[in-house]
């Protein structure tokens, strides 16, 4: 088999493996003052520990304490990024309605 076809097949196999990795989550934190912070992570519990220790995002560092109020799991990284952007675009009342539902698995 020619090198270029072999490389193409290997690349397709890598992409397929990446598509199958559904280990990303979208999460929403309630910060001091009632603000909502949205992010993505592979390990939400570890990310939450970092936020609480002041080593997370710049916003949460200055708005401690934080509490996990919503999580969606079993996403690819791309799906998580798209969902995060969608949640961030929601007006506050719709975000509040979303977090009142709690954890969701797609």
Residue frames as a rotation matrix with the C-alpha (Angstrom) as fourth column:
UNK 1
0.586 0.810 0.000 0.00
0.810 -0.586 0.000 0.00
0.000 0.000 -1.000 0.00
UNK 2
0.007 -0.577 0.817 1.27
0.481 -0.714 -0.508 3.47
0.877 0.396 0.272 -0.81
UNK 3
-0.742 -0.427 -0.517 2.55
0.649 -0.261 -0.715 5.63
0.171 -0.865 0.471 2.05
UNK 4
-0.881 0.399 0.255 0.02
-0.402 -0.915 0.041 8.39
0.250 -0.066 0.966 1.51
UNK 5
0.052 0.939 -0.340 -2.93
-0.377 0.334 0.864 5.97
0.925 0.084 0.371 1.71
UNK 6
-0.085 -0.166 -0.982 -1.51
0.741 0.648 -0.174 4.35
0.666 -0.743 0.068 4.81
UNK 7
-0.952 -0.275 -0.135 -1.14
0.299 -0.738 -0.605 7.81
0.066 -0.616 0.785 6.42
UNK 8
-0.541 0.823 0.172 -4.69
-0.606 -0.523 0.600 8.66
0.584 0.220 0.782 5.40
UNK 9
0.216 0.630 -0.746 -6.06
0.097 0.747 0.658 5.47
0.972 -0.215 0.100 6.99
UNK 10
-0.429 -0.442 -0.788 -4.08
0.824 0.165 -0.542 6.07
0.370 -0.881 0.294 10.18
UNK 11
-0.980 0.091 0.179 -5.42
-0.132 -0.963 -0.235 9.61
0.151 -0.254 0.955 10.37
UNK 12
-0.157 0.981 -0.112 -8.97
-0.522 0.014 0.853 8.37
0.838 0.192 0.510 9.90
UNK 13
0.104 0.139 -0.985 -8.48
0.581 0.795 0.173 5.83
0.807 -0.590 0.002 12.70
UNK 14
-0.811 -0.438 -0.389 -7.19
0.572 -0.450 -0.686 8.58
0.125 -0.778 0.615 15.04
UNK 15
-0.767 0.585 0.264 -10.16
-0.523 -0.808 0.271 10.79
0.372 0.070 0.926 14.24
UNK 16
0.098 0.822 -0.561 -12.55
-0.134 0.569 0.811 7.90
0.986 -0.004 0.165 14.88
UNK 17
-0.221 -0.250 -0.943 -10.94
0.838 0.445 -0.314 7.25
0.498 -0.860 0.111 18.29
UNK 18
-0.987 -0.161 -0.025 -11.18
0.154 -0.871 -0.466 10.93
0.053 -0.464 0.884 19.14
UNK 19
-0.434 0.895 0.102 -14.87
-0.569 -0.360 0.739 11.03
0.698 0.263 0.666 18.17
UNK 20
0.194 0.520 -0.832 -15.53
0.257 0.791 0.555 8.10
0.947 -0.321 0.020 20.46
UNK 21
-0.708 -0.487 -0.512 -13.96
0.624 -0.090 -0.777 9.83
0.332 -0.869 0.367 23.49
UNK 22
0.119 0.844 0.524 -17.06
0.100 -0.535 0.839 11.06
0.988 -0.047 -0.148 25.26
UNK 23
0.036 -0.203 -0.978 -15.47
0.946 0.322 -0.032 11.91
0.321 -0.925 0.204 28.57
UNK 24
-0.888 -0.306 0.342 -16.00
0.230 -0.942 -0.245 15.68
0.397 -0.139 0.907 28.69
UNK 25
-0.046 0.872 -0.488 -18.57
0.998 0.018 -0.063 17.49
-0.046 -0.490 -0.871 30.82
UNK 26
-0.344 0.090 0.934 -20.12
0.109 -0.985 0.135 20.94
0.932 0.149 0.329 30.93
UNK 27
-0.205 0.261 -0.943 -20.63
0.967 0.202 -0.154 22.34
0.150 -0.944 -0.294 34.42
UNK 28
0.145 0.295 0.944 -22.17
0.071 -0.955 0.288 25.41
0.987 0.025 -0.160 36.02
UNK 29
-0.516 -0.369 -0.773 -20.99
0.810 0.083 -0.581 26.86
0.279 -0.926 0.256 39.33
UNK 30
0.722 0.616 0.316 -22.83
0.410 -0.748 0.521 29.28
0.557 -0.246 -0.793 41.56
UNK 31
-0.394 -0.918 0.056 -20.34
0.603 -0.304 -0.738 31.86
0.694 -0.257 0.673 42.78
UNK 32
-0.508 0.144 -0.849 -20.50
0.728 -0.455 -0.513 34.32
-0.460 -0.879 0.126 45.66
UNK 33
-0.698 0.318 -0.642 -23.16
-0.357 -0.931 -0.072 36.92
-0.621 0.179 0.763 44.99
UNK 34
0.224 0.886 0.407 -25.28
-0.068 0.431 -0.900 34.44
-0.972 0.174 0.157 43.00
UNK 35
0.123 -0.235 -0.964 -23.37
-0.955 -0.292 -0.051 34.71
-0.269 0.927 -0.260 39.71
UNK 36
0.796 0.147 0.588 -23.23
-0.012 0.974 -0.227 31.61
-0.606 0.173 0.777 37.49
UNK 37
-0.083 -0.888 -0.452 -19.95
-0.873 -0.154 0.462 30.43
-0.480 0.433 -0.763 35.93
UNK 38
0.903 0.398 0.164 -19.95
-0.247 0.791 -0.560 27.87
-0.353 0.464 0.812 33.08
UNK 39
-0.067 -0.966 -0.249 -16.99
-0.948 -0.015 0.317 25.72
-0.310 0.258 -0.915 32.08
UNK 40
0.794 0.229 -0.563 -15.93
-0.431 0.866 -0.254 22.35
0.430 0.444 0.786 30.66
UNK 41
-0.127 -0.855 0.502 -13.68
-0.979 0.190 0.076 19.63
-0.160 -0.482 -0.862 32.09
UNK 42
-0.235 -0.025 -0.972 -12.85
-0.346 0.936 0.060 15.96
0.908 0.350 -0.229 31.83
UNK 43
-0.377 0.045 -0.925 -12.85
0.785 0.546 -0.293 15.60
0.492 -0.836 -0.241 35.62
UNK 44
0.229 0.580 0.782 -15.41
0.087 -0.812 0.577 18.01
0.969 -0.064 -0.237 37.06
UNK 45
0.901 0.120 -0.416 -14.65
0.405 0.108 0.908 17.09
0.154 -0.987 0.049 40.69
UNK 46
-0.008 -0.982 -0.190 -10.94
0.970 -0.054 0.238 17.88
-0.244 -0.182 0.953 40.24
UNK 47
-0.439 -0.099 0.893 -11.76
0.547 -0.818 0.177 21.11
0.713 0.566 0.413 38.42
UNK 48
0.628 0.731 0.266 -14.14
0.152 -0.450 0.880 22.09
0.763 -0.512 -0.394 41.24
UNK 49
0.624 -0.493 -0.607 -11.34
0.750 0.157 0.643 21.49
-0.222 -0.856 0.468 43.78
UNK 50
-0.450 -0.826 0.340 -9.10
0.888 -0.453 0.074 23.83
0.093 0.335 0.938 41.76
UNK 51
-0.037 0.525 0.850 -11.80
0.258 -0.817 0.516 26.51
0.965 0.238 -0.106 41.64
UNK 52
0.869 0.463 -0.177 -12.33
0.253 -0.107 0.962 26.25
0.426 -0.880 -0.210 45.41
UNK 53
0.359 -0.828 -0.431 -8.58
0.857 0.110 0.503 26.44
-0.369 -0.549 0.749 46.06
UNK 54
0.629 -0.070 -0.774 -8.32
-0.127 -0.992 -0.013 29.66
-0.767 0.106 -0.632 44.03
UNK 55
-0.523 -0.852 0.018 -6.41
-0.177 0.129 0.976 27.99
-0.833 0.507 -0.219 41.20
UNK 56
0.017 0.618 0.786 -9.33
0.817 0.445 -0.367 27.82
-0.577 0.648 -0.497 38.77
UNK 57
0.105 0.120 0.987 -10.53
0.849 -0.527 -0.026 30.55
0.517 0.841 -0.157 36.44
UNK 58
-0.851 -0.472 0.232 -9.73
0.333 -0.825 -0.456 34.19
0.407 -0.310 0.859 37.18
UNK 59
-0.213 0.852 0.478 -13.43
-0.438 -0.521 0.733 34.95
0.874 -0.053 0.484 37.65
UNK 60
0.637 0.528 -0.562 -14.02
0.200 0.591 0.782 32.26
0.745 -0.610 0.271 40.26
UNK 61
-0.310 -0.841 -0.443 -10.81
0.777 0.044 -0.628 33.23
0.548 -0.539 0.640 42.11
UNK 62
-0.959 -0.084 0.272 -12.36
-0.038 -0.910 -0.414 36.55
0.282 -0.407 0.869 43.00
UNK 63
-0.158 0.970 0.183 -15.89
-0.845 -0.228 0.483 35.21
0.510 -0.079 0.856 43.58
UNK 64
-0.662 -0.133 -0.738 -15.38
0.177 0.929 -0.326 32.44
0.728 -0.347 -0.591 46.15
UNK 65
-0.548 -0.271 0.791 -16.98
-0.224 0.959 0.173 30.31
-0.806 -0.083 -0.586 47.46
UNK 66
-0.433 0.397 -0.809 -18.30
-0.872 0.042 0.487 28.29
0.227 0.917 0.328 44.52
UNK 67
-0.283 0.448 0.848 -20.84
-0.365 0.767 -0.527 25.47
-0.887 -0.459 -0.053 44.45
UNK 68
-0.997 -0.025 -0.077 -21.51
-0.080 0.439 0.895 22.97
0.012 0.898 -0.439 41.64
UNK 69
-0.368 0.930 0.010 -25.15
-0.472 -0.178 -0.863 23.38
-0.801 -0.323 0.505 40.61
UNK 70
0.760 0.632 -0.153 -25.37
-0.435 0.319 -0.842 21.73
-0.483 0.706 0.517 37.17
UNK 71
-0.445 -0.892 0.076 -23.49
-0.531 0.331 0.780 19.20
-0.721 0.307 -0.621 35.04
UNK 72
0.806 0.514 -0.294 -23.96
-0.549 0.462 -0.697 17.53
-0.223 0.723 0.654 31.65
UNK 73
-0.033 -0.857 0.515 -21.77
-0.476 0.466 0.746 14.50
-0.879 -0.221 -0.423 30.98
UNK 74
-0.028 -0.100 0.995 -20.67
0.500 0.860 0.100 12.09
-0.866 0.500 0.026 28.24
UNK 75
0.931 0.253 -0.262 -19.72
-0.061 -0.600 -0.798 14.62
-0.359 0.759 -0.543 25.58
UNK 76
0.279 -0.871 0.405 -16.84
0.930 0.140 -0.341 14.96
0.241 0.472 0.848 23.18
UNK 77
-0.476 -0.524 -0.706 -14.67
0.682 -0.727 0.080 18.03
-0.556 -0.443 0.703 23.68
UNK 78
-0.941 0.145 0.304 -16.27
0.151 -0.625 0.766 19.72
0.302 0.767 0.566 20.68
UNK 79
-0.034 0.994 -0.102 -19.79
0.542 0.104 0.834 19.01
0.839 -0.027 -0.543 21.93
UNK 80
0.164 0.040 -0.986 -18.85
0.974 -0.163 0.156 20.34
-0.155 -0.986 -0.066 25.36
UNK 81
-0.796 -0.521 -0.309 -17.42
0.458 -0.851 0.257 23.56
-0.397 0.063 0.916 23.92
UNK 82
-0.720 0.603 0.342 -20.51
0.132 -0.365 0.922 24.14
0.681 0.709 0.183 21.79
UNK 83
0.224 0.837 -0.500 -22.84
0.725 0.200 0.659 23.45
0.651 -0.510 -0.562 24.74
UNK 84
-0.220 -0.397 -0.891 -20.78
0.897 -0.441 -0.025 25.72
-0.383 -0.805 0.453 27.01
UNK 85
-0.985 -0.154 0.077 -21.10
0.172 -0.866 0.470 28.56
-0.006 0.476 0.879 24.50
UNK 86
-0.348 0.932 0.102 -24.85
0.271 -0.004 0.963 27.93
0.897 0.363 -0.251 24.26
UNK 87
0.270 0.418 -0.867 -25.30
0.937 0.093 0.337 28.08
0.222 -0.904 -0.366 28.03
UNK 88
-0.552 -0.573 -0.606 -23.21
0.700 -0.713 0.037 31.24
-0.453 -0.404 0.794 28.28
UNK 89
-0.909 0.241 0.340 -25.48
0.099 -0.667 0.738 32.94
0.404 0.705 0.583 25.72
UNK 90
-0.086 0.948 -0.305 -28.62
0.779 0.255 0.573 32.22
0.621 -0.188 -0.761 27.77
UNK 91
-0.055 0.143 0.988 -30.15
-0.425 -0.899 0.106 35.08
0.904 -0.414 0.110 29.74
UNK 92
-0.816 -0.401 0.418 -29.91
-0.516 0.176 -0.839 34.66
0.263 -0.899 -0.350 33.53
UNK 93
-0.004 0.860 0.510 -33.55
-0.913 0.205 -0.352 33.51
-0.407 -0.467 0.785 34.04
UNK 94
0.730 0.257 -0.633 -33.07
-0.567 0.745 -0.352 30.68
0.381 0.616 0.689 31.53
UNK 95
-0.328 -0.891 -0.314 -29.77
-0.343 0.422 -0.839 29.68
0.880 -0.168 -0.444 33.15
UNK 96
-0.630 0.156 0.761 -31.54
-0.769 0.014 -0.639 29.56
-0.111 -0.988 0.111 36.51
UNK 97
0.514 0.858 0.012 -34.24
-0.830 0.501 -0.247 27.32
-0.218 0.117 0.969 35.03
UNK 98
0.419 -0.451 -0.788 -31.55
-0.403 0.685 -0.607 25.05
0.813 0.572 0.105 33.59
UNK 99
-0.636 -0.770 0.050 -29.62
-0.381 0.257 -0.888 24.69
0.671 -0.584 -0.457 36.85
UNK 100
-0.198 0.639 0.743 -32.82
-0.955 0.045 -0.293 23.99
-0.221 -0.768 0.602 38.77
UNK 101
0.727 0.450 -0.518 -33.00
-0.605 0.776 -0.176 20.71
0.323 0.442 0.837 36.78
UNK 102
0.542 -0.581 0.607 -29.62
-0.440 0.419 0.794 19.50
-0.715 -0.698 -0.028 38.15
UNK 103
-0.521 -0.848 0.096 -27.38
-0.438 0.362 0.823 16.93
-0.733 0.387 -0.560 36.45
UNK 104
0.672 0.714 -0.196 -28.24
-0.520 0.266 -0.812 15.64
-0.527 0.648 0.550 32.99
UNK 105
-0.469 -0.726 0.502 -26.77
0.003 0.567 0.823 12.87
-0.883 0.388 -0.264 30.83
UNK 106
-0.273 0.363 -0.891 -27.42
-0.905 -0.410 0.110 13.29
-0.325 0.837 0.441 27.08
